[in-house]
Amino acid sequence: MKKADVIKLLKEHSNERGIEHWKKSGVKDSKLKSFGIGLTQLRKIAKQVGRDHSLALQLWKSDVYDAKVVGLLIDDPKQITRAQAEEQVEQLQGGYLAHVFASCDATLAKTPLAFDLACDWMESDDPVRRRCAYALIYELSKKNPKGMDDEFLLVLIERIKNEIKGEDMWVRESMNSALMGIGKRNKKLNKAALRAAKAIGPVDIDYGDDNACEPLDVVKHLTSEHLKKKLGL
């Protein structure tokens, strides 16, 4: 497919209710427009389009929010460079862009450079980079990248416990998710993450008046019967 084909496909899936929502709560102070398509539908469209690095870069440059999301979803993890990641993280403008960029089965998390990016971005003064860093850690917690061993993660658990309350709201959300992901890896990490989660207590996230989302309950997830059975707890 070409860029024009994807835009046409997106237009065909326009959602008037979604468009109205975008007008009310979309990215402020940006020139982005939206066809109001939900993330679930955008994922289906991305699968229809297929992996295409060149097309992904073209869609990212679009002024259509939905096209940017599809661009992130169809990119090729083998071709994403550090320079591209650094450029795109500067251009995340809200909505689901940061979510799709670094979490939610993100393409970036599948790249060989994901762990190094996460480590570097955790030290950044930029809250968007820190948010993405912990989102990547959550995704990587499902894998075994070199360097992300138990020793590293135990130190990270303590860092999250000590720093989460003073962080930017969306960084707090990502830290919370990372803590949950780490605690699902094995018995030792589960015990440490659960202890940290109890010490942290509820994490305050404001999703807006019209959003039914609630902050992640890490303790609940780390003490689920399914996880206990999986880890032999």
C-alpha positions in Angstrom: 0.0 0.0 0.0 0.9 3.6 -0.5 0.3 6.5 2.0 -2.8 7.6 0.0 -4.2 4.1 0.2 -3.9 4.1 4.0 -5.5 7.5 4.3 -8.3 6.4 2.1 -8.7 3.3 4.3 -8.8 5.4 7.4 -11.4 7.7 6.0 -13.6 4.7 5.2 -13.5 3.8 8.9 -14.2 7.3 10.2 -16.1 7.4 13.5 -18.2 10.5 14.1 -18.4 9.9 17.8 -14.7 9.5 18.0 -14.1 12.7 15.9 -16.3 14.6 18.4 -14.3 13.2 21.3 -11.1 14.2 19.6 -12.3 17.7 19.2 -13.0 17.9 22.9 -10.0 16.1 24.3 -7.5 15.5 21.5 -4.0 16.9 21.4 -4.2 20.5 22.3 -2.1 23.1 20.5 -1.4 20.8 17.6 -2.5 20.8 14.0 -3.3 17.1 14.1 -6.7 16.0 12.8 -8.4 12.6 13.5 -10.9 10.3 11.9 -11.9 9.2 15.4 -10.9 5.6 15.0 -10.4 3.6 18.2 -7.1 1.8 18.9 -8.6 -1.7 18.5 -9.8 -0.8 15.0 -6.5 0.9 14.1 -4.7 -2.4 15.1 -6.9 -4.3 12.6 -6.2 -1.7 9.9 -2.4 -2.0 10.6 -2.6 -5.8 10.2 -4.3 -5.3 6.9 -1.6 -2.9 5.8 1.3 -5.1 7.0 4.9 -4.3 8.0 6.4 -1.6 5.9 9.2 0.6 7.2 9.2 3.1 4.4 5.4 3.5 4.6 5.6 3.8 8.4 7.9 6.8 8.2 5.6 8.5 5.6 2.6 7.9 7.8 4.4 9.3 10.8 4.9 12.6 9.0 1.2 12.9 8.3 -1.0 15.5 10.0 -3.6 12.7 10.7 -3.4 11.3 14.2 -4.8 7.9 13.1 -2.2 7.6 10.4 0.6 8.3 12.9 -0.7 5.4 15.1 -0.8 3.0 12.1 2.7 4.2 11.2 4.0 3.1 14.6 2.1 -0.2 14.4 3.4 -1.3 11.0 7.1 -0.3 11.4 9.8 -2.9 11.0 11.7 -3.4 14.3 14.7 -4.6 12.4 15.0 -1.2 10.6 14.2 1.2 13.4 17.4 3.2 14.3 18.3 5.1 17.4 18.1 8.3 15.5 14.5 7.5 14.5 13.5 6.6 18.0 15.0 9.8 19.4 13.3 11.9 16.7 9.9 10.3 17.2 9.9 10.5 21.0 10.3 14.3 20.6 7.1 14.3 18.5 4.8 12.3 20.7 1.8 14.6 21.1 -0.7 12.8 23.3 -3.6 10.6 22.6 -2.4 7.0 22.2 0.9 8.0 20.5 3.2 7.4 23.5 1.2 4.3 24.4 1.6 2.7 21.0 5.2 4.0 20.7 6.6 2.3 23.8 4.0 -0.1 25.3 1.0 -2.1 24.3 3.1 -4.6 22.3 5.1 -1.7 20.8 7.2 -2.2 17.7 10.0 -0.3 19.4 10.2 -2.9 22.2 10.9 -5.5 19.6 14.1 -3.7 18.4 17.6 -4.8 19.6 18.1 -1.3 21.0 15.1 -1.2 23.2 16.8 -2.0 26.5 19.6 0.5 25.9 17.0 3.1 25.1 15.0 2.4 28.3 18.2 2.6 30.4 19.2 5.9 28.8 15.7 7.5 28.9 15.2 6.7 32.5 18.0 9.2 33.2 16.5 11.9 31.0 15.2 15.2 32.2 12.3 14.8 29.7 9.2 13.2 31.3 8.1 11.8 28.0 11.3 9.9 27.6 11.0 8.6 31.2 7.5 7.6 30.6 8.5 5.7 27.5 11.5 4.2 29.3 9.3 2.5 31.9 6.8 1.5 29.3 9.6 -0.3 27.4 10.7 -2.0 30.7 7.2 -3.3 31.0 7.3 -4.8 27.5 10.8 -6.1 28.0 9.8 -7.8 31.3 8.0 -10.3 29.1 11.4 -11.2 27.4 15.0 -11.7 28.5 17.1 -8.9 27.0 20.8 -9.0 27.8 21.5 -7.0 30.9 18.0 -7.1 32.3 18.7 -9.7 34.9 17.3 -10.1 38.5 20.0 -7.9 40.0 19.2 -5.1 37.6 15.5 -5.4 38.2 15.8 -5.6 42.0 17.6 -2.2 41.9 14.9 -0.9 39.6 12.1 -2.0 41.9 13.7 0.1 44.7 14.1 3.0 42.4 10.4 2.9 41.4 9.4 2.6 45.1 11.5 5.6 46.0 10.8 7.9 43.1 7.2 7.2 41.8 5.4 9.6 44.1 7.4 12.6 42.9 7.1 11.8 39.2 5.0 13.3 36.4 1.6 11.6 36.3 2.1 9.6 33.1 5.6 8.5 34.3 3.9 7.2 37.4 1.5 5.2 35.3 4.4 3.7 33.3 6.4 3.0 36.5 3.4 1.2 37.9 3.1 -1.0 34.8 6.8 -1.7 34.9 6.6 -2.8 38.5 3.7 -5.2 37.7 5.6 -6.6 34.7 8.8 -7.2 36.8 6.8 -8.9 39.5 5.4 -11.4 37.1 8.8 -12.8 36.1 9.7 -15.1 39.0 9.3 -15.7 42.7 12.1 -13.5 43.9 11.0 -10.5 41.8 7.4 -11.1 42.7 8.2 -10.8 46.4 10.2 -7.7 45.9 7.7 -6.0 43.6 4.8 -6.9 45.8 6.6 -5.4 48.8 7.3 -2.2 46.9 3.7 -2.0 45.6 2.3 -2.3 49.1 4.7 0.4 50.3 3.7 2.7 47.4 0.0 2.3 47.9 -2.6 3.6 45.4 -1.1 5.5 42.4 -3.1 8.6 41.5 -3.8 8.9 37.7 -6.4 11.2 36.3 -7.8 9.7 33.1 -10.4 12.4 32.7 -14.1 12.6 33.6 -15.3 10.7 30.6 -12.8 7.8 30.9 -13.8 4.6 32.7 -10.1 3.6 33.2 -8.9 3.1 36.7 -5.2 3.1 37.9 -3.6 -0.3 37.7 -3.8 -2.3 41.0 -0.4 -3.8 41.0 -1.0 -5.7 44.3 -4.1 -7.3 42.9 -2.3 -8.5 39.8 0.8 -9.8 41.6 -1.4 -11.8 44.0 -3.8 -13.3 41.5 -4.4 -17.0 41.7 -3.3 -17.4 38.1 0.1 -15.9 38.8 0.5 -17.8 42.0 0.0 -21.0 40.1 2.3 -20.0 37.3 5.2 -19.0 39.6 4.5 -21.8 42.1 3.8 -19.4 44.9 
